[in-house]
Amino acid sequence: MNKTDLINNISSKSGLTKKDVETVLNGFLGEITDALSTGDKVQLIGFGTFETRKRSGRVGRNPQTGKEIEIPESNVPAFKAGNKLKEAVK
Protein backbone atom coordinates (compact mmCIF):
# COMPACT_ATOMS: atom_id res chain seq x y z
CA MET A 1 0.00 0.00 0.00
CA ASN A 2 1.32 3.43 -0.88
CA LYS A 3 0.28 6.89 0.31
CA THR A 4 -2.39 7.30 -2.38
CA ASP A 5 -3.95 3.94 -1.49
CA LEU A 6 -3.94 4.90 2.18
CA ILE A 7 -5.66 8.21 1.43
CA ASN A 8 -8.29 6.47 -0.71
CA ASN A 9 -8.99 3.82 1.94
CA ILE A 10 -9.30 6.33 4.79
CA SER A 11 -11.50 8.57 2.67
CA SER A 12 -13.90 5.77 1.79
CA LYS A 13 -14.13 4.52 5.40
CA SER A 14 -14.46 7.93 7.06
CA GLY A 15 -16.63 9.81 4.59
CA LEU A 16 -14.08 12.65 4.44
CA THR A 17 -12.88 14.01 1.13
CA LYS A 18 -9.56 12.80 -0.25
CA LYS A 19 -8.23 16.36 0.00
CA ASP A 20 -9.10 16.54 3.72
CA VAL A 21 -7.55 13.15 4.41
CA GLU A 22 -4.39 14.13 2.52
CA THR A 23 -4.12 17.35 4.56
CA VAL A 24 -4.48 15.44 7.85
CA LEU A 25 -2.04 12.72 6.78
CA ASN A 26 0.58 15.25 5.65
CA GLY A 27 0.16 17.12 8.94
CA PHE A 28 0.53 13.88 10.92
CA LEU A 29 3.68 12.88 9.07
CA GLY A 30 5.08 16.39 9.40
CA GLU A 31 4.57 16.39 13.17
CA ILE A 32 6.31 13.02 13.52
CA THR A 33 9.20 14.29 11.40
CA ASP A 34 9.48 17.49 13.45
CA ALA A 35 9.45 15.57 16.73
CA LEU A 36 12.13 13.12 15.59
CA SER A 37 14.33 15.90 14.24
CA THR A 38 14.40 17.49 17.70
CA GLY A 39 15.14 14.16 19.39
CA ASP A 40 11.65 13.57 20.82
CA LYS A 41 9.75 10.26 20.77
CA VAL A 42 6.26 9.84 19.37
CA GLN A 43 4.27 7.16 21.21
CA LEU A 44 0.97 5.91 19.82
CA ILE A 45 -0.33 3.50 22.47
CA GLY A 46 -1.16 0.13 20.95
CA PHE A 47 0.37 1.03 17.58
CA GLY A 48 4.01 1.78 18.29
CA THR A 49 6.76 4.25 19.00
CA PHE A 50 8.75 6.37 16.58
CA GLU A 51 12.17 7.39 17.90
CA THR A 52 15.74 8.07 16.88
CA ARG A 53 18.66 5.79 17.62
CA LYS A 54 22.36 6.47 17.46
CA ARG A 55 24.27 4.39 14.92
CA SER A 56 27.93 4.19 15.86
CA GLY A 57 30.71 5.05 13.46
CA ARG A 58 32.43 2.28 11.58
CA VAL A 59 34.83 1.49 8.78
CA GLY A 60 33.19 0.70 5.46
CA ARG A 61 34.31 -0.04 1.93
CA ASN A 62 33.47 1.81 -1.27
CA PRO A 63 32.18 -0.97 -3.56
CA GLN A 64 33.34 0.81 -6.73
CA THR A 65 36.92 1.45 -5.69
CA GLY A 66 37.44 -1.03 -2.85
CA LYS A 67 38.92 1.78 -0.75
CA GLU A 68 38.16 1.75 2.98
CA ILE A 69 36.28 4.78 4.26
CA GLU A 70 35.35 6.00 7.72
CA ILE A 71 31.57 6.20 8.20
CA PRO A 72 30.73 8.68 10.99
CA GLU A 73 28.16 8.01 13.70
CA SER A 74 24.66 9.22 12.94
CA ASN A 75 21.12 9.36 14.27
CA VAL A 76 18.61 7.19 12.41
CA PRO A 77 14.81 6.96 12.69
CA ALA A 78 13.40 3.77 14.20
CA PHE A 79 9.96 2.28 14.82
CA LYS A 80 9.06 -0.19 17.54
CA ALA A 81 5.68 -1.88 17.09
CA GLY A 82 3.19 -1.87 19.97
CA ASN A 83 1.49 -4.96 21.37
CA LYS A 84 -1.84 -4.46 19.57
CA LEU A 85 -0.05 -4.08 16.23
CA LYS A 86 2.06 -7.16 16.90
CA GLU A 87 -1.05 -9.19 17.75
CA ALA A 88 -2.87 -7.98 14.62
CA VAL A 89 0.00 -9.05 12.40
CA LYS A 90 0.34 -12.55 13.86
Secondary structure as UniProt FT lines:
FT   HELIX           3..14
FT   HELIX           18..37
FT   TURN            38..39
FT   STRAND          42..44
FT   TURN            45..47
FT   STRAND          48..55
FT   STRAND          58..61
FT   TURN            63..65
FT   STRAND          68..71
FT   STRAND          74..81
FT   HELIX           83..89
//
